[in-house]
Amino acid sequence: REVLVLIRPAILRKGNGDTYDPRLPDPLPRGAEVQVRHRRGGWVQVELPGGVVGWVPEENTAGE
């Protein structure tokens, strides 16, 4: 699976848009590695190492 690295902090959201609630209380830090599940409308659905799934803006990520 494709792995991305966050190039700036990002709020992990429950859906692919700023109107969705955060999945976690704190933003993901810069440098966090996430696995790609889906892409839609400038957002990437990612899975964290612990299994948590959510969405981050694609502009906050870079390929590894």
C-alpha positions in Angstrom: 0.0 0.0 0.0 1.0 3.6 -0.7 2.6 5.4 2.3 2.4 9.2 2.7 4.2 11.5 5.2 2.5 14.6 6.6 4.5 17.7 5.6 2.5 19.8 8.1 0.2 19.0 11.0 -3.3 17.9 9.9 -6.6 17.3 11.6 -7.7 13.7 11.0 -11.4 14.1 10.1 -14.3 11.6 9.9 -15.1 12.6 6.3 -13.5 14.2 3.3 -14.2 17.9 4.2 -13.6 20.6 6.8 -17.2 20.3 7.9 -16.7 16.8 9.3 -15.8 16.4 12.9 -12.2 15.5 14.0 -11.6 11.7 14.4 -8.9 12.4 17.1 -8.6 15.2 19.7 -5.2 16.4 18.5 -3.9 17.1 15.0 -1.5 14.5 13.5 2.1 15.8 13.7 4.3 16.8 10.8 6.3 13.7 9.8 3.6 11.2 10.7 3.5 8.2 8.3 0.1 7.1 7.1 -1.2 4.4 4.7 -3.5 5.5 1.8 -6.9 3.8 1.6 -8.8 6.1 -0.8 -8.6 9.6 -2.5 -11.6 11.9 -3.1 -11.9 15.5 -3.9 -8.5 16.7 -2.7 -8.7 14.5 0.4 -7.0 11.3 1.3 -8.5 8.6 3.5 -5.6 7.2 5.6 -5.0 4.5 8.1 -2.7 5.1 11.1 -0.4 2.4 12.5 -2.9 1.7 15.3 -5.7 1.1 12.8 -7.5 4.4 13.2 -9.0 5.6 9.8 -9.8 9.2 8.8 -9.3 11.8 6.2 -6.6 14.5 5.7 -6.2 17.2 3.0 -4.0 15.9 0.2 -2.1 19.2 0.3 -0.7 18.2 3.8 0.9 15.0 2.5 3.9 14.0 0.4 4.8 10.5 -1.1 7.4 8.5 0.6 
